[in-house]
Amino acid sequence: MSDAEEIEMEAAPETASYRHRHRMAWQSIRSRYAEAHAAAKSRGLGDEPASKAAALSARGDIRALMSELLTRAPVPAIVEFLTVGREWGEAGERLLEQRDAVLGLVESAYPQPTWTALEPLDREAIEDDARWFAWTTAWTEALGAASPAAQAALGGDTASLQSSEMRIPTSPRRWAPWLTSAAVIVVATTGIAIATRE
């Protein structure tokens, strides 16, 4: 996308509508997560198991939203996101703590692709772990090739990332454990309180 096209898209009414819709989607995910966490705690689960169960229940929605934002936000915004929100945890739970990082992506995204022909995944594909893993692999490769800054943000070696099981949280491939596991990271009490207030 050229600078002129970006300026035009920034001022377009459909961009404002698109961002509003995705802000609401992110807020809904976080609110439902907070509710699920509280319900799990009321059933006697400890904080970590409750966080795992709550995050797993929102996994499909998190994948859907992030596959959209990670292909619609410009590369500089994605690189900035990776410096803060790159570690999702085993089931996406850490991402739910990164309210501002995700909102930053939302506020930079456009209703059309900006840097890649890779499409967000549809609902059927989102629920398929193998297809999600393939998508994150393709996304990592595409982003790494997009700019030197993106390559650096991914750790500088996308080939090694592809052969690993996301040991380092610098790419979506690193987020793989939450694609196939019910495990979720522990969410801080303050993070839950913030999500509940929203």
C-alpha positions as CSV (number, residue, x, y, z in Angstrom):
1,M,0.0,0.0,0.0
2,S,1.4,3.4,-1.0
3,D,1.5,6.4,1.3
4,A,-1.3,8.0,-0.7
5,E,-3.4,4.9,-0.5
6,E,-2.8,4.7,3.2
7,I,-3.9,8.3,3.7
8,E,-7.0,7.7,1.7
9,M,-7.9,4.5,3.6
10,E,-7.2,6.2,6.9
11,A,-9.9,8.8,6.2
12,A,-12.4,6.4,4.7
13,P,-15.6,5.8,6.7
14,E,-15.3,2.0,6.2
15,T,-12.0,2.1,8.1
16,A,-13.6,3.7,11.1
17,S,-16.5,1.2,11.0
18,Y,-14.1,-1.8,10.6
19,R,-12.0,-0.7,13.6
20,H,-15.0,-0.1,15.7
21,R,-16.3,-3.6,14.9
22,H,-13.1,-5.2,15.9
23,R,-12.7,-3.2,19.1
24,M,-16.1,-4.5,20.1
25,A,-15.1,-8.0,19.2
26,W,-11.9,-7.8,21.3
27,Q,-13.8,-6.3,24.2
28,S,-16.4,-9.1,24.0
29,I,-13.7,-11.8,24.0
30,R,-12.1,-10.3,27.1
31,S,-15.4,-9.9,28.9
32,R,-16.4,-13.5,28.2
33,Y,-13.0,-14.7,29.2
34,A,-13.3,-12.8,32.6
35,E,-16.8,-14.3,33.1
36,A,-15.6,-17.8,32.3
37,H,-12.6,-17.4,34.6
38,A,-14.9,-16.3,37.5
39,A,-17.2,-19.2,36.9
40,A,-14.4,-21.7,36.9
41,K,-13.1,-20.2,40.2
42,S,-16.6,-20.5,41.7
43,R,-16.5,-24.2,40.9
44,G,-13.4,-24.5,43.1
45,L,-10.7,-24.4,40.4
46,G,-7.4,-22.7,41.3
47,D,-6.3,-19.6,39.4
48,E,-4.2,-21.4,36.9
49,P,-6.7,-24.1,36.0
50,A,-9.4,-21.5,35.8
51,S,-7.4,-19.4,33.5
52,K,-6.7,-22.4,31.3
53,A,-10.3,-23.3,31.0
54,A,-11.4,-19.8,30.4
55,A,-8.9,-19.1,27.7
56,L,-9.6,-22.4,25.9
57,S,-13.2,-21.5,25.7
58,A,-12.3,-18.3,23.7
59,R,-9.6,-19.9,21.6
60,G,-11.5,-20.0,18.3
61,D,-12.6,-16.3,18.7
62,I,-9.0,-15.3,19.5
63,R,-7.7,-17.1,16.4
64,A,-10.3,-15.5,14.2
65,L,-9.7,-12.0,15.4
66,M,-5.9,-12.3,15.3
67,S,-5.7,-13.9,11.8
68,E,-7.7,-10.8,10.7
69,L,-5.6,-8.2,12.4
70,L,-2.3,-9.8,11.6
71,T,-3.1,-9.6,7.8
72,R,-4.8,-6.2,7.8
73,A,-2.5,-4.2,10.0
74,P,0.6,-2.7,8.3
75,V,3.9,-4.3,8.9
76,P,5.3,-1.5,11.3
77,A,2.2,-1.9,13.5
78,I,2.7,-5.7,13.6
79,V,6.4,-5.3,14.4
80,E,5.4,-3.0,17.3
81,F,2.8,-5.5,18.5
82,L,5.4,-8.3,18.5
83,T,7.6,-6.3,20.9
84,V,4.8,-6.4,23.5
85,G,2.2,-9.0,22.6
86,R,4.2,-11.7,20.9
87,E,3.8,-14.2,23.7
88,W,0.3,-15.6,23.7
89,G,0.7,-18.5,26.2
90,E,-0.3,-22.0,25.7
91,A,-4.0,-21.3,25.0
92,G,-4.0,-17.6,24.2
93,E,-4.4,-16.4,27.7
94,R,-1.4,-14.1,27.9
95,L,-2.7,-12.3,24.8
96,L,-5.9,-11.5,26.8
97,E,-3.7,-9.5,29.2
98,Q,-2.3,-7.4,26.4
99,R,-5.3,-5.1,26.0
100,D,-3.4,-2.1,24.7
101,A,-1.2,-4.1,22.3
102,V,-4.2,-5.7,20.6
103,L,-6.0,-2.4,20.5
104,G,-3.0,-0.9,18.8
105,L,-3.3,-3.5,16.1
106,V,-7.0,-2.8,15.8
107,E,-6.4,1.0,15.5
108,S,-3.9,0.5,12.7
109,A,-5.8,-2.2,10.7
110,Y,-7.7,-1.6,7.4
111,P,-10.6,-3.4,5.8
112,Q,-8.3,-4.7,3.1
113,P,-4.9,-6.3,2.9
114,T,-1.9,-3.9,3.4
115,W,1.1,-6.0,2.9
116,T,0.2,-9.7,2.1
117,A,-2.2,-11.7,-0.1
118,L,-2.6,-14.1,2.8
119,E,-6.2,-14.2,3.8
120,P,-7.6,-14.5,7.4
121,L,-8.9,-17.9,8.2
122,D,-12.6,-18.7,8.1
123,R,-14.4,-20.3,11.0
124,E,-14.1,-23.8,9.8
125,A,-10.3,-23.5,9.3
126,I,-9.9,-21.8,12.6
127,E,-11.2,-24.8,14.4
128,D,-8.8,-27.1,12.6
129,D,-5.4,-27.1,14.4
130,A,-3.5,-28.4,11.4
131,R,-4.8,-25.6,9.2
132,W,-4.2,-23.0,11.8
133,F,-0.6,-24.3,12.2
134,A,-0.1,-24.1,8.4
135,W,-1.5,-20.6,8.3
136,T,0.8,-19.4,11.1
137,T,3.7,-20.9,9.2
138,A,2.8,-19.1,6.0
139,W,2.2,-15.9,8.0
140,T,5.7,-16.1,9.6
141,E,7.4,-16.6,6.3
142,A,5.5,-13.7,4.6
143,L,6.1,-11.3,7.5
144,G,9.8,-12.2,7.7
145,A,10.2,-11.5,4.0
146,A,8.3,-8.2,4.2
147,S,11.0,-6.1,5.8
148,P,14.3,-6.3,7.8
149,A,12.5,-4.9,10.9
150,A,9.9,-7.7,10.6
151,Q,12.7,-10.3,10.2
152,A,14.4,-9.0,13.3
153,A,11.1,-9.0,15.2
154,L,10.7,-12.7,14.4
155,G,14.2,-13.5,15.7
156,G,16.0,-13.1,12.4
157,D,15.6,-16.8,11.3
158,T,12.2,-17.8,10.0
159,A,13.6,-21.2,8.8
160,S,14.6,-22.2,12.4
161,L,11.2,-21.0,13.6
162,Q,9.5,-23.2,11.1
163,S,11.4,-26.3,12.4
164,S,10.7,-25.6,16.0
165,E,7.5,-26.0,18.1
166,M,7.4,-22.3,19.0
167,R,9.8,-22.4,21.8
168,I,10.4,-18.7,21.5
169,P,7.3,-16.5,21.5
170,T,8.4,-14.3,18.6
171,S,6.0,-15.6,16.0
172,P,2.6,-17.2,15.8
173,R,4.4,-20.5,15.4
174,R,5.6,-19.9,18.9
175,W,1.9,-19.6,19.9
176,A,1.3,-23.2,18.7
177,P,0.9,-24.8,22.1
178,W,-2.3,-22.9,22.6
179,L,-3.6,-24.3,19.3
180,T,-3.5,-27.9,20.4
181,S,-3.5,-27.8,24.2
182,A,-6.0,-27.0,26.9
183,A,-3.3,-25.4,28.9
184,V,-3.6,-21.7,29.5
185,I,-1.3,-19.2,31.3
186,V,-2.1,-17.8,34.7
187,V,-3.8,-14.4,34.4
188,A,-3.0,-11.9,37.1
189,T,-5.8,-10.8,39.4
190,T,-5.4,-7.2,38.2
191,G,-5.8,-8.4,34.6
192,I,-9.0,-10.1,35.4
193,A,-10.3,-7.1,37.3
194,I,-9.6,-4.9,34.3
195,A,-11.3,-7.2,31.9
196,T,-14.3,-7.5,34.2
197,R,-14.6,-3.7,34.5
198,E,-14.7,-3.4,30.8
